[in-house]
Amino acid sequence: MGHVAANGVRLFVEERGTGPPLLFLHAYAMGRQMWEPQVPFFAARGYRVLWYDCRGFGLSEAPGEVSRYGQETSVEDLRALLRALGIPRAALCGLSMGGSIALNFAIRHPEAVSALAVCDTGAGSEDPAALAAAVTGWAESAERGGIPAFLDVLLAHPIFGGFAARGEGEAATLRRLVGSHPAHGVSCTARQTLARRPPIYALEDRLKVLTVPTLILVGERDHPCLAVSRFMAGTIPGAELVVIQGAGHFTNLEAPDEFNRVLLIFLERAGAAPGPA
């Protein structure tokens, strides 16, 4: 599809298939290409699959001013993108940072969400100050030494290092995905989005009244997200919790077949599946 003007920036969007829209939102530092195992699967099953780079990542515009980033900005980017594409209602699937964007979008605009999958989301919610300190260090590394230095710091973190330690293929995938972003984009996002967003627990009152069909999905070994995933599943009315065995933080990459199976079943149960031909 290419670039689409949305909320004052140009976001790079790709699209495949026809049918009910299913939009994927990527994790921090990974970019839209992390959804490669999902796109052909769901497009072949009758979905209009869309996936895009958030501002600051990949081929999307990366403003130089840190003030032009933030979780609220990301939510409004998504709202403007859907409007620009003429999509009044879509199923959303987000992982980590993308899960936070999707969740907060559904809280603010539930009428625009047919189904919500929140995957491996909420790391740092138990200790927001520690999260802020860690991601500020990530930003500083990108500012000092560019993406190579940034990647070295990420690999020292259990979430990213654990994925890379699974094998040479995973390590190469991580380097390829992270290496596709501008350094100032990942820095500004770390400082203004990750470090400043409210923890999931602060959303409790809003989660209690969220009526969008919701799937909470988390990897068995994604320890930073297990407790908060159980909290979300226990707080959002009717939410379903699925723990993928043997997977860490990047469940869609580590266990793509199981991830796709679980998401497909959920979309069917939520009434967001393609209708009969």
C-alpha positions in Angstrom: 0.0 0.0 0.0 2.7 2.5 0.9 2.6 5.7 3.0 -0.6 7.0 4.4 -0.9 10.5 6.0 -2.2 10.1 9.6 -2.1 12.5 12.5 0.6 14.7 11.1 3.0 12.0 10.0 3.3 9.5 7.1 2.9 5.9 8.2 4.0 3.0 6.1 1.3 0.4 5.8 1.1 -2.9 4.0 -2.1 -4.8 3.1 -2.9 -8.3 1.9 -6.2 -10.1 1.3 -9.8 -9.1 1.3 -12.5 -9.5 4.0 -12.9 -8.2 7.5 -10.0 -6.0 8.5 -7.4 -7.5 10.9 -4.7 -5.0 11.9 -1.4 -6.0 13.6 0.6 -3.6 15.8 4.3 -4.3 16.4 6.5 -4.5 19.5 9.0 -1.9 20.4 12.1 -2.0 18.3 10.7 -4.8 16.0 8.7 -3.0 13.3 5.9 -4.2 11.1 8.0 -7.1 9.6 7.7 -9.0 12.9 4.3 -10.1 11.6 5.7 -12.1 8.6 4.5 -15.4 10.1 0.9 -14.1 10.5 0.2 -12.2 7.3 -0.1 -15.0 4.7 -1.9 -17.2 7.2 -4.7 -14.8 7.9 -4.9 -13.4 4.4 -5.4 -16.9 3.0 -8.3 -17.4 5.5 -10.4 -14.5 4.3 -9.1 -11.5 6.2 -8.0 -8.1 5.0 -4.6 -8.1 6.8 -3.0 -4.7 7.5 0.3 -4.1 9.3 2.3 -0.9 9.7 5.3 0.7 11.2 4.5 3.0 14.1 5.9 6.5 13.9 9.7 6.4 14.4 10.1 2.9 13.1 10.9 1.3 9.8 9.6 3.2 6.7 7.3 5.4 8.6 8.1 9.0 9.3 10.3 9.6 12.4 9.9 13.2 13.7 13.1 14.6 15.3 11.3 16.2 18.3 10.7 13.9 21.3 7.5 15.8 22.1 5.9 14.4 18.9 6.0 10.9 20.5 4.0 9.2 23.2 1.4 6.5 23.9 -1.5 8.9 23.4 0.0 10.0 20.1 0.3 6.4 19.0 -3.3 5.8 19.8 -4.3 8.8 17.8 -2.0 7.7 15.0 -4.0 4.4 14.8 -7.3 6.2 14.9 -6.3 8.6 12.1 -4.9 5.7 10.1 -8.1 3.7 10.2 -10.0 6.8 9.2 -7.7 7.5 6.3 -8.1 3.9 5.1 -11.9 4.1 5.4 -12.1 1.4 8.0 -14.8 2.1 10.6 -14.2 -1.1 12.6 -11.3 -3.6 12.8 -10.0 -6.5 14.8 -6.7 -5.5 16.5 -3.8 -7.7 17.5 -0.9 -6.0 19.2 2.2 -7.4 20.9 4.1 -5.6 23.8 4.2 -1.9 22.8 1.7 -2.7 20.1 -0.5 -4.4 22.7 -0.5 -1.3 24.8 -1.5 0.8 21.9 -4.3 -1.6 20.9 -5.6 -1.9 24.4 -5.7 1.9 25.0 -7.3 2.4 21.6 -10.0 -0.1 22.5 -10.6 1.7 25.8 -11.0 5.0 24.1 -12.8 3.9 20.9 -14.5 0.6 21.6 -17.0 1.1 18.8 -14.1 0.9 16.3 -12.8 -2.5 17.5 -14.5 -5.8 16.6 -12.1 -7.9 18.6 -8.9 -7.3 20.6 -5.9 -9.5 21.0 -3.4 -8.2 23.6 -0.2 -10.3 23.5 2.8 -10.3 25.8 1.9 -6.8 27.1 2.5 -4.9 30.3 6.2 -5.5 31.1 7.3 -3.1 33.8 3.8 -2.6 35.2 5.0 -3.9 38.6 7.8 -1.4 38.8 7.3 1.6 36.4 10.4 3.4 37.8 12.7 0.5 36.9 11.2 0.3 33.5 11.7 4.0 32.9 15.3 3.8 34.0 15.9 0.8 31.7 14.4 2.3 28.6 16.1 5.6 29.2 19.3 3.6 29.1 18.2 2.2 25.7 17.6 5.7 24.4 21.0 6.9 25.6 22.7 4.0 23.8 21.0 4.8 20.5 21.9 8.5 20.9 25.5 7.8 21.6 26.3 4.9 19.3 23.4 4.5 16.9 21.5 1.3 16.2 24.6 -1.0 16.7 25.1 0.3 20.2 21.4 0.2 20.8 21.2 -3.4 19.7 24.1 -4.4 22.0 22.2 -3.0 25.0 18.9 -4.7 24.0 20.7 -8.1 23.8 21.7 -7.7 27.4 18.0 -7.4 28.4 16.2 -10.8 29.2 13.3 -10.1 26.9 15.4 -9.5 23.8 18.5 -11.6 24.8 16.2 -14.5 25.6 14.8 -14.5 22.1 18.2 -14.2 20.5 19.5 -17.1 22.7 17.0 -19.5 21.2 19.2 -20.0 18.1 21.1 -18.4 15.3 17.9 -17.9 13.3 16.3 -15.9 16.1 19.4 -13.9 16.7 19.6 -13.0 13.0 15.9 -12.1 12.9 16.3 -9.8 15.9 19.2 -8.0 14.3 17.4 -7.7 11.0 14.2 -6.3 12.5 15.9 -3.9 15.0 18.4 -2.8 12.4 15.7 -1.4 10.1 14.9 1.7 12.3 16.4 5.2 12.7 18.2 5.7 15.9 16.4 8.8 16.9 13.0 7.0 16.3 13.8 4.3 18.8 15.3 6.8 21.2 12.3 9.2 21.2 9.9 6.3 21.5 11.8 4.9 24.5 11.9 8.3 26.3 8.4 9.5 25.5 6.3 6.4 25.0 7.7 3.5 27.1 9.1 5.5 30.0 6.0 7.7 30.4 3.1 5.3 29.8 0.9 4.4 32.8 1.2 0.8 34.0 -1.5 -1.6 33.1 -2.7 -1.7 36.7 -3.6 2.0 36.5 -6.2 1.1 33.9 -8.2 -1.1 36.2 -11.4 0.9 36.3 -11.4 1.3 32.6 -10.7 -2.4 32.0 -13.7 -3.4 34.2 -16.1 -1.7 31.7 -14.4 -2.7 28.5 -16.9 -4.7 26.4 -14.8 -5.5 23.4 -14.2 -9.3 23.0 -10.7 -9.7 24.3 -7.9 -12.3 24.1 -5.0 -12.0 26.4 -2.1 -14.1 25.1 1.3 -14.6 26.7 4.3 -16.9 26.5 4.9 -19.3 29.4 8.4 -18.0 29.7 7.5 -14.3 29.4 8.0 -13.7 33.1 7.7 -9.9 33.0 4.2 -10.2 31.5 2.6 -13.2 33.2 1.2 -11.6 36.3 -0.1 -8.5 34.4 -1.6 -10.8 31.8 -3.6 -12.7 34.4 -4.7 -9.4 35.9 -6.0 -8.2 32.5 -7.8 -11.4 31.9 -9.4 -11.3 35.3 -10.4 -7.7 35.0 -11.8 -7.3 31.5 -15.3 -8.9 31.3 -15.3 -12.1 29.4 -11.6 -12.0 28.5 -9.9 -15.2 27.5 -6.4 -16.0 28.7 -4.1 -18.3 26.7 -0.6 -19.1 27.8 1.6 -20.5 25.0 3.9 -23.2 26.4 7.6 -22.9 25.8 7.4 -19.4 24.3 8.9 -16.2 25.7 8.0 -12.6 24.9 7.7 -12.8 21.1 5.1 -15.5 21.0 4.2 -14.8 17.3 7.8 -15.5 16.3 8.7 -18.3 18.8 5.5 -20.3 18.3 3.9 -19.0 15.1 1.7 -22.1 14.4 0.2 -22.1 17.9 -0.1 -18.3 17.9 -2.0 -18.3 14.6 -4.3 -21.2 15.7 -5.2 -19.5 18.9 -5.8 -16.1 17.3 -7.9 -17.7 14.5 -10.2 -19.5 17.0 -10.6 -16.3 19.0 -11.6 -14.2 16.1 -14.2 -16.8 15.1 -15.6 -16.9 18.6 -15.6 -13.1 18.7 -17.7 -12.9 15.5 -14.8 -11.2 13.7 -14.3 -14.0 11.2 -15.1 -13.8 7.5 -18.7 -14.7 6.6 -19.7 -17.4 4.2 -19.0 -16.7 0.5 
